[in-house]
Amino acid sequence: DWNPDKIEWFVDGKRFSSESIAADELSEFHKDFFILLNLAVGGAHAGRPDATTVFPQHMYVDWVRVYQK
């Protein structure tokens, strides 16, 4: 659920996460967007893949709902 103040993510009808987008430095969240489902491996959050990283990785998506209020 995306409004001028925050974005909320829901999984199975329950709020999973919420992030404020009201700050001026987050102005990009007040422009048009598109959905991108990504199975990224590595990066600043998870670190680089190493010998313990399991490949291949998989992402299964049953459905994505997009609606406008």
C-alpha positions in Angstrom: 0.0 0.0 0.0 1.7 3.2 -1.2 0.6 6.7 -0.2 2.4 10.1 0.0 3.6 9.3 3.6 4.6 5.6 3.5 4.9 2.3 1.7 3.6 -0.8 3.4 4.2 -4.4 2.2 1.7 -7.2 3.0 2.1 -11.0 2.8 -1.1 -13.1 3.0 -3.0 -10.0 4.2 -0.7 -9.3 7.1 1.6 -6.2 7.2 5.2 -7.4 6.7 7.0 -4.1 6.6 6.4 -0.3 6.5 8.7 2.5 5.5 8.1 6.2 5.7 8.7 8.1 2.4 7.8 11.6 3.7 11.4 12.9 3.9 12.5 15.3 1.2 15.5 13.0 0.3 13.0 10.3 -0.6 11.3 12.3 -3.4 11.9 9.5 -5.9 9.1 7.6 -4.2 6.7 10.3 -5.3 7.2 9.6 -9.1 5.9 6.9 -11.4 7.3 3.4 -10.7 7.1 -0.2 -12.2 7.3 -3.6 -10.5 10.5 -5.5 -10.6 10.8 -9.0 -9.0 14.4 -9.7 -8.5 16.4 -12.7 -7.2 19.6 -10.8 -6.4 22.6 -12.7 -5.0 25.1 -10.8 -2.9 25.3 -7.1 -2.3 25.8 -4.8 0.7 23.1 -6.5 2.8 23.9 -10.2 2.4 27.5 -10.0 1.4 29.3 -11.6 -1.6 28.5 -15.2 -2.5 31.1 -17.7 -1.2 31.7 -21.5 -1.1 28.7 -21.8 1.3 26.3 -20.1 -1.1 23.7 -22.5 -2.6 23.2 -22.3 -6.3 21.0 -22.3 -8.2 18.6 -20.0 -6.4 14.9 -20.0 -7.2 12.0 -17.6 -6.7 8.5 -18.9 -7.0 5.7 -16.3 -7.3 2.1 -17.3 -7.3 0.7 -13.9 -8.1 1.3 -10.2 -7.7 -1.6 -7.8 -7.0 -1.6 -4.3 -8.3 -4.5 -2.0 -7.6 -5.3 1.7 -7.5 -7.4 3.4 -4.8 
